[in-house]
């Protein structure tokens, strides 16, 4: 079981971190009392695989000391349960700016402290857990996508490629570009089955059309070059934190060449380990 504990400064991005972990298939619990962590871990282990990935968020809302948390961590060690502590922080001026923008109250201002004192006091209180963290993430200069990329690199492991879905869609240029396309490939230069009488009313889903399109060396060369490009780009998109990449392949009407090539690119992305879907936007048009 993969067990992740998220802690850090209020306003630094713990909630976003937890949401990204949730997207990666983690079962997330926010602000669980430290005393309950060992029992919760035992419960997860007892499910025998139902909760393979678990993330807990703990911070100063639960306690002003972390003695209980450290006892809980010792209990996890005794259970031989491996866990990872992610500490999320940001520069003081950044946190203050975020609180000003959201107009939320810092948890340590309830006693009348001003925001600056609250942030600095929290930083001091959290120092013991920061010192024990496996990874420290400073979100001061990280965009949402970059933060997600950091989380993926730290905890995704064998899920890394699955963290981004790849959607390959064929389309016809005569009906316009897909609005959500990230990459667009124009295959109108390839030989067109539309002008072959026995293929005109078939589509790129039919084997005869696929065989015709791929009988030309220029098709094979083009697909090989695009696959080489995707092999280079896809991991970088994952590292950047992209959740869904839309690859659009277009021909004139969106029924023959684009469909055949989109199928080939979809198979390539799937074999590389990415969660892949293939769609054909204009296949049903007359």
C-alpha positions as CSV (number, residue, x, y, z in Angstrom):
1,X,0.0,0.0,0.0
2,X,1.2,3.5,-0.9
3,X,0.7,5.8,2.1
4,X,1.3,9.5,1.7
5,X,1.0,12.2,4.5
6,X,0.6,15.8,3.3
7,X,1.5,18.6,5.7
8,X,2.7,22.1,5.4
9,X,1.8,25.8,5.8
10,X,-1.8,27.0,5.5
11,X,-2.3,28.7,2.1
12,X,0.7,26.9,0.6
13,X,-1.3,24.4,-1.5
14,X,-2.1,21.4,0.6
15,X,-5.6,21.2,-0.7
16,X,-4.5,21.3,-4.3
17,X,-1.9,18.7,-3.6
18,X,-4.6,16.4,-2.1
19,X,-6.8,17.0,-5.1
20,X,-4.0,16.0,-7.5
21,X,-3.4,12.9,-5.5
22,X,-7.1,12.1,-5.7
23,X,-6.8,12.4,-9.5
24,X,-4.0,9.9,-9.4
25,X,-6.3,7.4,-7.7
26,X,-5.4,8.1,-4.0
27,X,-8.1,7.9,-1.4
28,X,-7.7,11.2,0.4
29,X,-8.7,12.2,4.0
30,X,-8.3,15.8,5.2
31,X,-7.5,16.7,8.8
32,X,-7.6,13.3,10.3
33,X,-6.7,13.2,14.0
34,X,-3.2,11.8,14.5
35,X,-4.4,9.3,17.1
36,X,-6.6,7.7,14.4
37,X,-4.0,7.3,11.7
38,X,-2.7,3.8,12.8
39,X,-6.2,2.5,13.1
40,X,-7.0,3.9,9.7
41,X,-3.9,2.3,8.2
42,X,-4.8,-1.1,9.7
43,X,-8.3,-0.7,8.2
44,X,-6.9,0.0,4.8
45,X,-4.6,-3.0,5.0
46,X,-7.5,-5.2,6.1
47,X,-9.3,-4.4,2.9
48,X,-6.7,-6.4,1.0
49,X,-6.1,-4.1,-1.9
50,X,-9.3,-2.0,-2.0
51,X,-7.3,1.0,-0.7
52,X,-3.9,0.6,-2.4
53,X,-3.1,4.3,-2.4
54,X,-4.0,6.5,0.6
55,X,-3.2,10.2,1.3
56,X,-3.8,12.0,4.6
57,X,-3.6,15.8,5.2
58,X,-2.5,17.0,8.6
59,X,-1.7,20.5,9.8
60,X,-2.1,22.9,12.7
61,X,-5.8,22.6,12.6
62,X,-5.5,19.4,14.4
63,X,-3.0,20.4,17.1
64,X,-0.4,23.0,18.0
65,X,2.1,20.2,18.7
66,X,3.0,17.1,16.6
67,X,3.8,14.7,19.4
68,X,0.7,12.7,18.5
69,X,1.6,12.6,14.9
70,X,5.1,11.4,15.6
71,X,3.7,8.6,17.8
72,X,1.4,7.7,14.9
73,X,4.3,7.6,12.5
74,X,6.2,5.3,14.9
75,X,3.2,3.0,14.9
76,X,3.2,2.9,11.2
77,X,6.9,1.9,11.3
78,X,6.1,-0.9,13.7
79,X,3.4,-2.1,11.2
80,X,6.2,-2.1,8.6
81,X,4.1,0.3,6.5
82,X,6.2,2.5,4.3
83,X,4.9,6.0,4.0
84,X,6.0,9.3,2.4
85,X,5.7,12.7,4.0
86,X,5.2,15.6,1.6
87,X,5.7,19.1,3.1
88,X,4.1,22.0,1.2
89,X,5.3,25.5,1.8
90,X,5.6,28.9,0.3
91,X,7.3,32.2,1.0
92,X,5.7,34.4,3.6
93,X,4.8,37.2,1.3
94,X,3.2,34.8,-1.2
95,X,1.0,33.2,1.6
96,X,0.0,36.7,2.8
97,X,-0.9,37.7,-0.7
98,X,-3.0,34.5,-1.2
99,X,-4.9,35.1,2.0
100,X,-5.6,38.7,1.0
101,X,-6.9,37.6,-2.4
102,X,-9.1,34.8,-1.0
103,X,-10.2,36.8,2.1
104,X,-10.0,33.6,4.1
105,X,-8.9,33.5,7.7
106,X,-5.6,31.9,8.7
107,X,-6.2,29.2,11.4
108,X,-3.8,30.9,13.8
109,X,-5.4,34.4,13.7
110,X,-8.3,33.3,15.8
111,X,-6.5,34.5,18.9
112,X,-6.2,38.0,17.5
113,X,-2.7,37.6,15.9
114,X,-2.1,39.5,12.7
115,X,-1.5,37.5,9.6
116,X,2.3,38.0,9.4
117,X,2.7,36.7,13.0
118,X,0.4,33.8,12.3
119,X,2.3,32.7,9.3
120,X,5.7,32.9,11.0
121,X,4.4,31.1,14.1
122,X,2.9,28.3,12.0
123,X,6.3,28.0,10.2
124,X,8.0,27.5,13.6
125,X,5.4,25.1,14.8
126,X,5.7,23.0,11.6
127,X,9.5,22.8,11.7
128,X,9.6,19.3,13.3
129,X,7.4,17.8,10.6
130,X,9.3,19.7,7.9
131,X,12.6,18.2,9.1
132,X,11.1,14.7,8.9
133,X,9.6,15.2,5.4
134,X,10.7,13.0,2.5
135,X,10.1,15.9,0.1
136,X,9.6,19.7,0.4
137,X,7.6,21.5,-2.2
138,X,7.8,25.3,-2.4
139,X,4.8,26.5,-4.4
140,X,5.8,30.2,-4.4
141,X,6.6,30.1,-8.1
142,X,4.7,27.1,-9.2
143,X,1.7,27.2,-11.5
144,X,-1.1,24.8,-10.9
145,X,0.2,22.6,-13.7
146,X,3.7,22.7,-12.5
147,X,2.6,21.7,-9.0
148,X,0.7,18.8,-10.4
149,X,3.8,17.8,-12.3
150,X,5.9,17.9,-9.1
151,X,3.3,15.6,-7.3
152,X,3.3,13.2,-10.2
153,X,7.1,13.0,-10.2
154,X,7.2,12.4,-6.4
155,X,4.5,9.8,-5.9
156,X,3.1,8.5,-9.2
157,X,5.6,5.8,-9.8
158,X,4.2,3.3,-12.2
159,X,1.1,5.6,-12.6
160,X,3.1,8.4,-14.1
161,X,2.1,7.7,-17.7
162,X,-1.5,7.1,-16.6
163,X,-1.6,10.6,-15.0
164,X,-2.4,12.1,-18.4
165,X,-5.0,10.9,-20.8
166,X,-4.4,11.1,-24.6
167,X,-7.4,11.7,-26.8
168,X,-6.8,11.2,-30.5
169,X,-9.6,12.5,-32.7
170,X,-10.0,12.5,-36.5
171,X,-11.8,15.4,-38.2
172,X,-12.6,17.0,-41.5
173,X,-11.0,20.4,-42.3
174,X,-14.2,21.4,-44.2
175,X,-16.0,21.3,-40.9
176,X,-13.5,23.3,-38.9
177,X,-10.7,22.5,-36.4
178,X,-11.6,20.8,-33.1
179,X,-11.7,23.6,-30.5
180,X,-9.8,21.7,-27.8
181,X,-7.0,20.4,-30.0
182,X,-3.5,20.6,-28.6
183,X,-1.7,19.1,-31.5
184,X,-3.0,19.2,-35.1
185,X,-1.7,17.0,-38.0
186,X,-2.9,17.6,-41.5
187,X,-2.9,14.4,-43.6
188,X,-4.6,15.9,-46.7
189,X,-1.3,15.3,-48.6
190,X,-1.8,11.6,-48.5
191,X,-3.4,9.6,-51.4
192,X,-7.2,9.9,-51.0
193,X,-9.4,6.8,-51.0
194,X,-12.4,8.9,-51.8
195,X,-11.5,8.8,-55.5
196,X,-11.4,5.0,-55.5
197,X,-14.9,3.9,-56.4
198,X,-14.9,0.8,-54.2
199,X,-13.6,2.8,-51.2
200,X,-15.5,6.0,-51.6
201,X,-18.3,5.0,-49.3
202,X,-16.2,3.1,-46.8
203,X,-14.3,4.7,-43.9
204,X,-10.9,4.5,-42.3
205,X,-12.4,2.0,-39.9
206,X,-12.7,-0.5,-42.8
207,X,-9.6,-2.7,-43.4
208,X,-9.7,-2.0,-47.1
209,X,-9.3,1.7,-46.5
210,X,-6.6,1.2,-43.9
211,X,-4.7,-1.0,-46.3
212,X,-4.9,1.5,-49.1
213,X,-3.8,4.5,-46.9
214,X,-0.8,2.5,-45.5
215,X,0.2,1.0,-48.8
216,X,2.0,4.2,-49.6
217,X,5.5,4.7,-48.2
218,X,4.8,8.4,-47.5
219,X,2.0,7.4,-45.0
220,X,4.4,5.0,-43.2
221,X,7.1,7.6,-43.1
222,X,4.7,10.3,-41.8
223,X,3.3,8.1,-39.1
224,X,6.8,7.0,-38.0
225,X,7.9,10.7,-37.7
226,X,4.8,11.7,-35.8
227,X,5.3,8.7,-33.4
228,X,8.9,9.8,-32.9
229,X,7.7,13.3,-32.0
230,X,5.0,12.0,-29.6
231,X,7.6,9.7,-27.9
232,X,9.6,12.8,-27.2
233,X,6.7,15.1,-26.3
234,X,4.3,13.0,-24.2
235,X,6.6,12.5,-21.2
236,X,7.3,16.3,-21.1
237,X,3.5,17.0,-21.1
238,X,3.2,14.7,-18.1
239,X,6.0,16.4,-16.3
240,X,4.4,19.8,-17.0
241,X,1.3,18.6,-15.3
242,X,-1.1,18.3,-18.3
243,X,-4.1,16.1,-17.5
244,X,-5.4,15.6,-21.0
245,X,-3.7,15.9,-24.4
246,X,-5.9,16.1,-27.5
247,X,-4.2,15.1,-30.8
248,X,-6.3,16.0,-33.8
249,X,-5.7,14.4,-37.2
250,X,-7.5,16.0,-40.1
251,X,-8.2,15.3,-43.8
252,X,-10.7,16.9,-46.1
253,X,-13.9,15.2,-44.9
254,X,-12.8,13.3,-41.8
255,X,-13.8,9.9,-43.1
256,X,-10.8,8.1,-44.7
257,X,-7.2,9.2,-44.2
258,X,-7.6,11.0,-40.9
259,X,-9.5,8.0,-39.4
260,X,-6.9,5.5,-40.5
261,X,-4.0,7.6,-39.2
262,X,-5.8,8.5,-35.9
263,X,-6.3,4.8,-35.2
264,X,-2.6,4.2,-35.7
265,X,-1.5,7.0,-33.4
266,X,-4.0,5.9,-30.8
267,X,-2.5,2.4,-30.8
268,X,1.0,3.9,-30.4
269,X,0.0,6.0,-27.4
270,X,-1.8,3.1,-25.8
271,X,1.2,0.8,-26.2
272,X,3.4,3.5,-24.6
273,X,1.2,3.1,-21.4
274,X,-1.0,6.2,-21.7
275,X,-4.7,6.0,-21.1
276,X,-5.9,6.6,-24.6
277,X,-9.2,7.2,-26.4
278,X,-9.7,7.4,-30.1
279,X,-12.7,9.3,-31.6
280,X,-13.9,10.3,-35.0
281,X,-15.7,13.6,-34.9
282,X,-17.0,13.8,-38.5
283,X,-17.4,10.1,-39.4
284,X,-21.2,10.3,-39.2
285,X,-21.6,13.3,-41.5
286,X,-23.1,12.8,-44.9
